[in-house]
Amino acid sequence: MSWADIIVVMEKQHRAKLQRRFRKALRGQRIICLDIPDDYAFMQPELVELLKTRMARHLP
């Protein structure tokens, strides 16, 4: 994970789990939580649009 520019998770619980399991490796890393619940099917159009919207501010 040290090579990543940013790490993106969908839910706060995902961020917490990463921080518990990989505390040392994540030191100084940027973790973005999109606050998107796991209520969508794979590639569901509403999910795709939500991802585009939420990620837009974090990508060039």
mmJSON file of the N, C-alpha and C atoms, coordinates in Angstrom:
{"data_MODEL":{"atom_site":{
"group_PDB":["ATOM","ATOM","ATOM","ATOM","ATOM","ATOM","ATOM","ATOM","ATOM","ATOM","ATOM","ATOM","ATOM","ATOM","ATOM","ATOM","ATOM","ATOM","ATOM","ATOM","ATOM","ATOM","ATOM","ATOM","ATOM","ATOM","ATOM","ATOM","ATOM","ATOM","ATOM","ATOM","ATOM","ATOM","ATOM","ATOM","ATOM","ATOM","ATOM","ATOM","ATOM","ATOM","ATOM","ATOM","ATOM","ATOM","ATOM","ATOM","ATOM","ATOM","ATOM","ATOM","ATOM","ATOM","ATOM","ATOM","ATOM","ATOM","ATOM","ATOM","ATOM","ATOM","ATOM","ATOM","ATOM","ATOM","ATOM","ATOM","ATOM","ATOM","ATOM","ATOM","ATOM","ATOM","ATOM","ATOM","ATOM","ATOM","ATOM","ATOM","ATOM","ATOM","ATOM","ATOM","ATOM","ATOM","ATOM","ATOM","ATOM","ATOM","ATOM","ATOM","ATOM","ATOM","ATOM","ATOM","ATOM","ATOM","ATOM","ATOM","ATOM","ATOM","ATOM","ATOM","ATOM","ATOM","ATOM","ATOM","ATOM","ATOM","ATOM","ATOM","ATOM","ATOM","ATOM","ATOM","ATOM","ATOM","ATOM","ATOM","ATOM","ATOM","ATOM","ATOM","ATOM","ATOM","ATOM","ATOM","ATOM","ATOM","ATOM","ATOM","ATOM","ATOM","ATOM","ATOM","ATOM","ATOM","ATOM","ATOM","ATOM","ATOM","ATOM","ATOM","ATOM","ATOM","ATOM","ATOM","ATOM","ATOM","ATOM","ATOM","ATOM","ATOM","ATOM","ATOM","ATOM","ATOM","ATOM","ATOM","ATOM","ATOM","ATOM","ATOM","ATOM","ATOM","ATOM","ATOM","ATOM","ATOM","ATOM","ATOM","ATOM","ATOM","ATOM","ATOM","ATOM","ATOM","ATOM","ATOM"],
"id":[1,2,3,4,5,6,7,8,9,10,11,12,13,14,15,16,17,18,19,20,21,22,23,24,25,26,27,28,29,30,31,32,33,34,35,36,37,38,39,40,41,42,43,44,45,46,47,48,49,50,51,52,53,54,55,56,57,58,59,60,61,62,63,64,65,66,67,68,69,70,71,72,73,74,75,76,77,78,79,80,81,82,83,84,85,86,87,88,89,90,91,92,93,94,95,96,97,98,99,100,101,102,103,104,105,106,107,108,109,110,111,112,113,114,115,116,117,118,119,120,121,122,123,124,125,126,127,128,129,130,131,132,133,134,135,136,137,138,139,140,141,142,143,144,145,146,147,148,149,150,151,152,153,154,155,156,157,158,159,160,161,162,163,164,165,166,167,168,169,170,171,172,173,174,175,176,177,178,179,180],
"type_symbol":["N","C","C","N","C","C","N","C","C","N","C","C","N","C","C","N","C","C","N","C","C","N","C","C","N","C","C","N","C","C","N","C","C","N","C","C","N","C","C","N","C","C","N","C","C","N","C","C","N","C","C","N","C","C","N","C","C","N","C","C","N","C","C","N","C","C","N","C","C","N","C","C","N","C","C","N","C","C","N","C","C","N","C","C","N","C","C","N","C","C","N","C","C","N","C","C","N","C","C","N","C","C","N","C","C","N","C","C","N","C","C","N","C","C","N","C","C","N","C","C","N","C","C","N","C","C","N","C","C","N","C","C","N","C","C","N","C","C","N","C","C","N","C","C","N","C","C","N","C","C","N","C","C","N","C","C","N","C","C","N","C","C","N","C","C","N","C","C","N","C","C","N","C","C","N","C","C","N","C","C"],
"label_atom_id":["N","CA","C","N","CA","C","N","CA","C","N","CA","C","N","CA","C","N","CA","C","N","CA","C","N","CA","C","N","CA","C","N","CA","C","N","CA","C","N","CA","C","N","CA","C","N","CA","C","N","CA","C","N","CA","C","N","CA","C","N","CA","C","N","CA","C","N","CA","C","N","CA","C","N","CA","C","N","CA","C","N","CA","C","N","CA","C","N","CA","C","N","CA","C","N","CA","C","N","CA","C","N","CA","C","N","CA","C","N","CA","C","N","CA","C","N","CA","C","N","CA","C","N","CA","C","N","CA","C","N","CA","C","N","CA","C","N","CA","C","N","CA","C","N","CA","C","N","CA","C","N","CA","C","N","CA","C","N","CA","C","N","CA","C","N","CA","C","N","CA","C","N","CA","C","N","CA","C","N","CA","C","N","CA","C","N","CA","C","N","CA","C","N","CA","C","N","CA","C","N","CA","C","N","CA","C","N","CA","C"],
"label_alt_id":[null,null,null,null,null,null,null,null,null,null,null,null,null,null,null,null,null,null,null,null,null,null,null,null,null,null,null,null,null,null,null,null,null,null,null,null,null,null,null,null,null,null,null,null,null,null,null,null,null,null,null,null,null,null,null,null,null,null,null,null,null,null,null,null,null,null,null,null,null,null,null,null,null,null,null,null,null,null,null,null,null,null,null,null,null,null,null,null,null,null,null,null,null,null,null,null,null,null,null,null,null,null,null,null,null,null,null,null,null,null,null,null,null,null,null,null,null,null,null,null,null,null,null,null,null,null,null,null,null,null,null,null,null,null,null,null,null,null,null,null,null,null,null,null,null,null,null,null,null,null,null,null,null,null,null,null,null,null,null,null,null,null,null,null,null,null,null,null,null,null,null,null,null,null,null,null,null,null,null,null],
"label_comp_id":["MET","MET","MET","SER","SER","SER","TRP","TRP","TRP","ALA","ALA","ALA","ASP","ASP","ASP","ILE","ILE","ILE","ILE","ILE","ILE","VAL","VAL","VAL","VAL","VAL","VAL","MET","MET","MET","GLU","GLU","GLU","LYS","LYS","LYS","GLN","GLN","GLN","HIS","HIS","HIS","ARG","ARG","ARG","ALA","ALA","ALA","LYS","LYS","LYS","LEU","LEU","LEU","GLN","GLN","GLN","ARG","ARG","ARG","ARG","ARG","ARG","PHE","PHE","PHE","ARG","ARG","ARG","LYS","LYS","LYS","ALA","ALA","ALA","LEU","LEU","LEU","ARG","ARG","ARG","GLY","GLY","GLY","GLN","GLN","GLN","ARG","ARG","ARG","ILE","ILE","ILE","ILE","ILE","ILE","CYS","CYS","CYS","LEU","LEU","LEU","ASP","ASP","ASP","ILE","ILE","ILE","PRO","PRO","PRO","ASP","ASP","ASP","ASP","ASP","ASP","TYR","TYR","TYR","ALA","ALA","ALA","PHE","PHE","PHE","MET","MET","MET","GLN","GLN","GLN","PRO","PRO","PRO","GLU","GLU","GLU","LEU","LEU","LEU","VAL","VAL","VAL","GLU","GLU","GLU","LEU","LEU","LEU","LEU","LEU","LEU","LYS","LYS","LYS","THR","THR","THR","ARG","ARG","ARG","MET","MET","MET","ALA","ALA","ALA","ARG","ARG","ARG","HIS","HIS","HIS","LEU","LEU","LEU","PRO","PRO","PRO"],
"label_asym_id":["A","A","A","A","A","A","A","A","A","A","A","A","A","A","A","A","A","A","A","A","A","A","A","A","A","A","A","A","A","A","A","A","A","A","A","A","A","A","A","A","A","A","A","A","A","A","A","A","A","A","A","A","A","A","A","A","A","A","A","A","A","A","A","A","A","A","A","A","A","A","A","A","A","A","A","A","A","A","A","A","A","A","A","A","A","A","A","A","A","A","A","A","A","A","A","A","A","A","A","A","A","A","A","A","A","A","A","A","A","A","A","A","A","A","A","A","A","A","A","A","A","A","A","A","A","A","A","A","A","A","A","A","A","A","A","A","A","A","A","A","A","A","A","A","A","A","A","A","A","A","A","A","A","A","A","A","A","A","A","A","A","A","A","A","A","A","A","A","A","A","A","A","A","A","A","A","A","A","A","A"],
"label_entity_id":["1","1","1","1","1","1","1","1","1","1","1","1","1","1","1","1","1","1","1","1","1","1","1","1","1","1","1","1","1","1","1","1","1","1","1","1","1","1","1","1","1","1","1","1","1","1","1","1","1","1","1","1","1","1","1","1","1","1","1","1","1","1","1","1","1","1","1","1","1","1","1","1","1","1","1","1","1","1","1","1","1","1","1","1","1","1","1","1","1","1","1","1","1","1","1","1","1","1","1","1","1","1","1","1","1","1","1","1","1","1","1","1","1","1","1","1","1","1","1","1","1","1","1","1","1","1","1","1","1","1","1","1","1","1","1","1","1","1","1","1","1","1","1","1","1","1","1","1","1","1","1","1","1","1","1","1","1","1","1","1","1","1","1","1","1","1","1","1","1","1","1","1","1","1","1","1","1","1","1","1"],
"label_seq_id":[1,1,1,2,2,2,3,3,3,4,4,4,5,5,5,6,6,6,7,7,7,8,8,8,9,9,9,10,10,10,11,11,11,12,12,12,13,13,13,14,14,14,15,15,15,16,16,16,17,17,17,18,18,18,19,19,19,20,20,20,21,21,21,22,22,22,23,23,23,24,24,24,25,25,25,26,26,26,27,27,27,28,28,28,29,29,29,30,30,30,31,31,31,32,32,32,33,33,33,34,34,34,35,35,35,36,36,36,37,37,37,38,38,38,39,39,39,40,40,40,41,41,41,42,42,42,43,43,43,44,44,44,45,45,45,46,46,46,47,47,47,48,48,48,49,49,49,50,50,50,51,51,51,52,52,52,53,53,53,54,54,54,55,55,55,56,56,56,57,57,57,58,58,58,59,59,59,60,60,60],
"pdbx_PDB_ins_code":[null,null,null,null,null,null,null,null,null,null,null,null,null,null,null,null,null,null,null,null,null,null,null,null,null,null,null,null,null,null,null,null,null,null,null,null,null,null,null,null,null,null,null,null,null,null,null,null,null,null,null,null,null,null,null,null,null,null,null,null,null,null,null,null,null,null,null,null,null,null,null,null,null,null,null,null,null,null,null,null,null,null,null,null,null,null,null,null,null,null,null,null,null,null,null,null,null,null,null,null,null,null,null,null,null,null,null,null,null,null,null,null,null,null,null,null,null,null,null,null,null,null,null,null,null,null,null,null,null,null,null,null,null,null,null,null,null,null,null,null,null,null,null,null,null,null,null,null,null,null,null,null,null,null,null,null,null,null,null,null,null,null,null,null,null,null,null,null,null,null,null,null,null,null,null,null,null,null,null,null],
"Cartn_x":[0.802,0.0,0.847,2.092,2.94,3.124,2.894,3.055,1.839,0.711,-0.533,-0.514,-0.994,-1.157,-2.331,-3.422,-4.588,-5.189,-5.882,-6.609,-8.065,-8.94,-10.362,-11.15,-12.03,-12.929,-14.36,-15.286,-16.693,-17.357,-16.997,-17.662,-16.644,-17.081,-16.204,-15.668,-16.48,-16.019,-14.865,-14.835,-13.723,-12.429,-12.529,-11.354,-10.841,-11.757,-11.365,-10.667,-11.186,-10.591,-9.18,-9.022,-7.689,-6.718,-7.175,-6.304,-5.91,-6.817,-6.487,-5.47,-5.688,-4.861,-3.516,-3.467,-2.263,-1.755,-1.834,-1.486,-0.124,0.902,2.249,2.328,1.776,1.846,1.056,0.067,-0.783,-0.289,0.752,1.253,1.567,0.928,1.147,0.351,-0.418,-1.212,-2.548,-3.038,-4.328,-5.402,-6.395,-7.506,-8.778,-9.462,-10.705,-11.87,-12.837,-14.058,-15.169,-15.771,-16.821,-18.2,-18.325,-19.613,-20.715,-20.425,-21.406,-21.718,-22.966,-23.317,-23.256,-23.045,-22.944,-24.344,-25.137,-26.524,-26.751,-25.699,-25.821,-25.29,-25.849,-25.345,-24.106,-23.298,-22.104,-22.475,-21.827,-22.002,-23.431,-24.184,-25.53,-25.399,-26.193,-26.044,-26.048,-26.878,-26.916,-25.595,-25.009,-23.718,-22.627,-22.626,-21.617,-21.694,-22.887,-23.05,-22.592,-22.932,-22.515,-20.99,-20.369,-18.905,-18.269,-18.805,-18.277,-18.359,-19.489,-19.7,-18.76,-18.701,-17.899,-16.395,-15.972,-14.547,-14.044,-14.93,-14.53,-13.677,-14.005,-13.26,-11.892,-11.648,-10.385,-9.407,-9.875,-9.034,-8.796,-7.641,-7.355,-8.28],
"Cartn_y":[-1.195,0.0,1.262,1.142,2.331,2.983,2.242,2.777,3.576,3.459,4.094,5.598,6.36,7.804,8.081,7.375,7.459,6.058,5.85,4.606,4.993,4.325,4.668,3.498,3.803,2.798,3.299,2.375,2.724,3.148,2.509,2.756,3.027,3.731,4.052,2.795,1.753,0.505,-0.114,0.11,-0.392,0.34,1.655,2.441,1.988,1.794,1.368,0.007,-0.892,-2.23,-2.152,-1.343,-1.152,-0.582,0.42,1.063,0.108,-0.773,-1.764,-2.784,-3.277,-4.365,-3.899,-2.672,-2.215,-0.871,-0.679,0.616,1.136,0.323,0.782,1.102,0.25,0.446,1.669,2.058,3.19,4.523,4.496,5.738,6.753,7.906,8.961,8.806,7.724,7.497,8.234,8.627,9.298,8.24,8.178,7.243,8.063,7.835,8.548,7.592,8.028,7.245,7.922,7.182,7.729,7.703,7.047,6.938,6.416,5.327,4.673,3.311,3.097,1.813,0.665,-0.519,-1.718,-2.252,-1.422,-1.77,-1.895,-1.912,-1.891,-3.184,-3.531,-4.671,-4.227,-5.188,-4.903,-4.125,-2.982,-2.116,-1.591,-1.562,-0.982,0.477,0.917,2.276,3.37,3.241,4.248,4.281,3.126,3.054,3.695,3.401,3.967,5.492,6.035,7.496,8.083,7.414,7.874,7.854,6.808,6.724,7.842,8.093,9.179,10.511,10.766,12.029,12.163,11.131,11.201,11.195,10.516,10.443,11.671,12.384,13.523,14.53,14.803,15.819,15.327,14.03,13.466,13.14,13.238,12.902,14.138,14.184,15.357,15.437],
"Cartn_z":[0.0,0.0,0.0,0.314,0.38,-0.984,-2.054,-3.407,-3.871,-3.187,-3.641,-3.389,-4.37,-4.18,-3.254,-3.469,-2.596,-2.468,-1.373,-1.147,-0.971,-1.702,-1.674,-1.115,-0.163,0.396,0.25,0.304,0.125,1.433,2.539,3.815,4.92,5.961,7.089,7.757,7.793,8.418,7.635,6.324,5.509,5.878,6.05,6.436,7.801,8.738,10.085,10.046,9.245,9.136,8.544,7.499,6.911,7.94,8.67,9.645,10.766,11.158,12.191,11.673,10.472,9.941,9.383,8.865,8.158,8.675,9.969,10.573,10.099,10.182,9.797,8.309,7.481,6.028,5.581,6.364,5.984,6.536,7.315,7.905,6.813,6.883,5.903,4.615,4.507,3.3,3.386,2.255,2.166,1.906,2.786,2.627,2.461,1.359,1.064,1.261,2.045,2.233,1.439,0.527,-0.334,0.319,1.457,2.158,1.247,0.567,-0.304,0.308,0.72,1.334,0.331,0.857,0.021,-0.289,-0.951,-1.272,-2.77,-3.543,-4.999,-5.606,-6.739,-7.502,-8.283,-8.694,-9.474,-10.731,-10.906,-12.081,-12.248,-11.172,-11.219,-11.651,-12.621,-13.156,-12.085,-11.071,-10.002,-9.232,-9.032,-8.35,-9.195,-10.465,-11.366,-11.355,-11.417,-11.394,-10.062,-8.984,-7.66,-7.53,-8.027,-8.004,-8.828,-9.997,-10.838,-10.105,-9.483,-8.773,-7.58,-6.761,-5.532,-5.814,-6.871,-7.192,-7.941,-8.591,-9.428,-8.664,-7.437,-6.674,-6.195,-6.308,-5.84,-6.964,-8.193,-9.34,-10.195,-10.855,-11.699,-12.901],
"occupancy":[1.0,1.0,1.0,1.0,1.0,1.0,1.0,1.0,1.0,1.0,1.0,1.0,1.0,1.0,1.0,1.0,1.0,1.0,1.0,1.0,1.0,1.0,1.0,1.0,1.0,1.0,1.0,1.0,1.0,1.0,1.0,1.0,1.0,1.0,1.0,1.0,1.0,1.0,1.0,1.0,1.0,1.0,1.0,1.0,1.0,1.0,1.0,1.0,1.0,1.0,1.0,1.0,1.0,1.0,1.0,1.0,1.0,1.0,1.0,1.0,1.0,1.0,1.0,1.0,1.0,1.0,1.0,1.0,1.0,1.0,1.0,1.0,1.0,1.0,1.0,1.0,1.0,1.0,1.0,1.0,1.0,1.0,1.0,1.0,1.0,1.0,1.0,1.0,1.0,1.0,1.0,1.0,1.0,1.0,1.0,1.0,1.0,1.0,1.0,1.0,1.0,1.0,1.0,1.0,1.0,1.0,1.0,1.0,1.0,1.0,1.0,1.0,1.0,1.0,1.0,1.0,1.0,1.0,1.0,1.0,1.0,1.0,1.0,1.0,1.0,1.0,1.0,1.0,1.0,1.0,1.0,1.0,1.0,1.0,1.0,1.0,1.0,1.0,1.0,1.0,1.0,1.0,1.0,1.0,1.0,1.0,1.0,1.0,1.0,1.0,1.0,1.0,1.0,1.0,1.0,1.0,1.0,1.0,1.0,1.0,1.0,1.0,1.0,1.0,1.0,1.0,1.0,1.0,1.0,1.0,1.0,1.0,1.0,1.0,1.0,1.0,1.0,1.0,1.0,1.0],
"B_iso_or_equiv":[0.0,0.0,0.0,0.0,0.0,0.0,0.0,0.0,0.0,0.0,0.0,0.0,0.0,0.0,0.0,0.0,0.0,0.0,0.0,0.0,0.0,0.0,0.0,0.0,0.0,0.0,0.0,0.0,0.0,0.0,0.0,0.0,0.0,0.0,0.0,0.0,0.0,0.0,0.0,0.0,0.0,0.0,0.0,0.0,0.0,0.0,0.0,0.0,0.0,0.0,0.0,0.0,0.0,0.0,0.0,0.0,0.0,0.0,0.0,0.0,0.0,0.0,0.0,0.0,0.0,0.0,0.0,0.0,0.0,0.0,0.0,0.0,0.0,0.0,0.0,0.0,0.0,0.0,0.0,0.0,0.0,0.0,0.0,0.0,0.0,0.0,0.0,0.0,0.0,0.0,0.0,0.0,0.0,0.0,0.0,0.0,0.0,0.0,0.0,0.0,0.0,0.0,0.0,0.0,0.0,0.0,0.0,0.0,0.0,0.0,0.0,0.0,0.0,0.0,0.0,0.0,0.0,0.0,0.0,0.0,0.0,0.0,0.0,0.0,0.0,0.0,0.0,0.0,0.0,0.0,0.0,0.0,0.0,0.0,0.0,0.0,0.0,0.0,0.0,0.0,0.0,0.0,0.0,0.0,0.0,0.0,0.0,0.0,0.0,0.0,0.0,0.0,0.0,0.0,0.0,0.0,0.0,0.0,0.0,0.0,0.0,0.0,0.0,0.0,0.0,0.0,0.0,0.0,0.0,0.0,0.0,0.0,0.0,0.0,0.0,0.0,0.0,0.0,0.0,0.0],
"pdbx_formal_charge":[null,null,null,null,null,null,null,null,null,null,null,null,null,null,null,null,null,null,null,null,null,null,null,null,null,null,null,null,null,null,null,null,null,null,null,null,null,null,null,null,null,null,null,null,null,null,null,null,null,null,null,null,null,null,null,null,null,null,null,null,null,null,null,null,null,null,null,null,null,null,null,null,null,null,null,null,null,null,null,null,null,null,null,null,null,null,null,null,null,null,null,null,null,null,null,null,null,null,null,null,null,null,null,null,null,null,null,null,null,null,null,null,null,null,null,null,null,null,null,null,null,null,null,null,null,null,null,null,null,null,null,null,null,null,null,null,null,null,null,null,null,null,null,null,null,null,null,null,null,null,null,null,null,null,null,null,null,null,null,null,null,null,null,null,null,null,null,null,null,null,null,null,null,null,null,null,null,null,null,null],
"auth_seq_id":[1,1,1,2,2,2,3,3,3,4,4,4,5,5,5,6,6,6,7,7,7,8,8,8,9,9,9,10,10,10,11,11,11,12,12,12,13,13,13,14,14,14,15,15,15,16,16,16,17,17,17,18,18,18,19,19,19,20,20,20,21,21,21,22,22,22,23,23,23,24,24,24,25,25,25,26,26,26,27,27,27,28,28,28,29,29,29,30,30,30,31,31,31,32,32,32,33,33,33,34,34,34,35,35,35,36,36,36,37,37,37,38,38,38,39,39,39,40,40,40,41,41,41,42,42,42,43,43,43,44,44,44,45,45,45,46,46,46,47,47,47,48,48,48,49,49,49,50,50,50,51,51,51,52,52,52,53,53,53,54,54,54,55,55,55,56,56,56,57,57,57,58,58,58,59,59,59,60,60,60],
"auth_comp_id":["MET","MET","MET","SER","SER","SER","TRP","TRP","TRP","ALA","ALA","ALA","ASP","ASP","ASP","ILE","ILE","ILE","ILE","ILE","ILE","VAL","VAL","VAL","VAL","VAL","VAL","MET","MET","MET","GLU","GLU","GLU","LYS","LYS","LYS","GLN","GLN","GLN","HIS","HIS","HIS","ARG","ARG","ARG","ALA","ALA","ALA","LYS","LYS","LYS","LEU","LEU","LEU","GLN","GLN","GLN","ARG","ARG","ARG","ARG","ARG","ARG","PHE","PHE","PHE","ARG","ARG","ARG","LYS","LYS","LYS","ALA","ALA","ALA","LEU","LEU","LEU","ARG","ARG","ARG","GLY","GLY","GLY","GLN","GLN","GLN","ARG","ARG","ARG","ILE","ILE","ILE","ILE","ILE","ILE","CYS","CYS","CYS","LEU","LEU","LEU","ASP","ASP","ASP","ILE","ILE","ILE","PRO","PRO","PRO","ASP","ASP","ASP","ASP","ASP","ASP","TYR","TYR","TYR","ALA","ALA","ALA","PHE","PHE","PHE","MET","MET","MET","GLN","GLN","GLN","PRO","PRO","PRO","GLU","GLU","GLU","LEU","LEU","LEU","VAL","VAL","VAL","GLU","GLU","GLU","LEU","LEU","LEU","LEU","LEU","LEU","LYS","LYS","LYS","THR","THR","THR","ARG","ARG","ARG","MET","MET","MET","ALA","ALA","ALA","ARG","ARG","ARG","HIS","HIS","HIS","LEU","LEU","LEU","PRO","PRO","PRO"],
"auth_asym_id":["A","A","A","A","A","A","A","A","A","A","A","A","A","A","A","A","A","A","A","A","A","A","A","A","A","A","A","A","A","A","A","A","A","A","A","A","A","A","A","A","A","A","A","A","A","A","A","A","A","A","A","A","A","A","A","A","A","A","A","A","A","A","A","A","A","A","A","A","A","A","A","A","A","A","A","A","A","A","A","A","A","A","A","A","A","A","A","A","A","A","A","A","A","A","A","A","A","A","A","A","A","A","A","A","A","A","A","A","A","A","A","A","A","A","A","A","A","A","A","A","A","A","A","A","A","A","A","A","A","A","A","A","A","A","A","A","A","A","A","A","A","A","A","A","A","A","A","A","A","A","A","A","A","A","A","A","A","A","A","A","A","A","A","A","A","A","A","A","A","A","A","A","A","A","A","A","A","A","A","A"],
"auth_atom_id":["N","CA","C","N","CA","C","N","CA","C","N","CA","C","N","CA","C","N","CA","C","N","CA","C","N","CA","C","N","CA","C","N","CA","C","N","CA","C","N","CA","C","N","CA","C","N","CA","C","N","CA","C","N","CA","C","N","CA","C","N","CA","C","N","CA","C","N","CA","C","N","CA","C","N","CA","C","N","CA","C","N","CA","C","N","CA","C","N","CA","C","N","CA","C","N","CA","C","N","CA","C","N","CA","C","N","CA","C","N","CA","C","N","CA","C","N","CA","C","N","CA","C","N","CA","C","N","CA","C","N","CA","C","N","CA","C","N","CA","C","N","CA","C","N","CA","C","N","CA","C","N","CA","C","N","CA","C","N","CA","C","N","CA","C","N","CA","C","N","CA","C","N","CA","C","N","CA","C","N","CA","C","N","CA","C","N","CA","C","N","CA","C","N","CA","C","N","CA","C","N","CA","C","N","CA","C","N","CA","C"],
"pdbx_PDB_model_num":[1,1,1,1,1,1,1,1,1,1,1,1,1,1,1,1,1,1,1,1,1,1,1,1,1,1,1,1,1,1,1,1,1,1,1,1,1,1,1,1,1,1,1,1,1,1,1,1,1,1,1,1,1,1,1,1,1,1,1,1,1,1,1,1,1,1,1,1,1,1,1,1,1,1,1,1,1,1,1,1,1,1,1,1,1,1,1,1,1,1,1,1,1,1,1,1,1,1,1,1,1,1,1,1,1,1,1,1,1,1,1,1,1,1,1,1,1,1,1,1,1,1,1,1,1,1,1,1,1,1,1,1,1,1,1,1,1,1,1,1,1,1,1,1,1,1,1,1,1,1,1,1,1,1,1,1,1,1,1,1,1,1,1,1,1,1,1,1,1,1,1,1,1,1,1,1,1,1,1,1]
}}}
